[in-house]
């Protein structure tokens, strides 16, 4: 193999490693968010959203081949967004930092 081939292979491997690291970081954030919401007694949304996102990352069946983790990242981001949307927004009362009228 010539040096151009090795360069292309190296770039692809580094890109795949970076995308995997982002996917794993999002998975960790998803797990922490679910744990924090449960500790606070807040609803975490449907359980299938959380477990479906975890399974999609782990299982070998993907929309895109596994060296491309963009679909995994998208599924994890959607699950994280769904779980955060399930948490009720606290209403500000007088003295809680609300601006006076």
Order of alpha helices (4+ residues) and beta strands (2+ residues): alpha-alpha-alpha
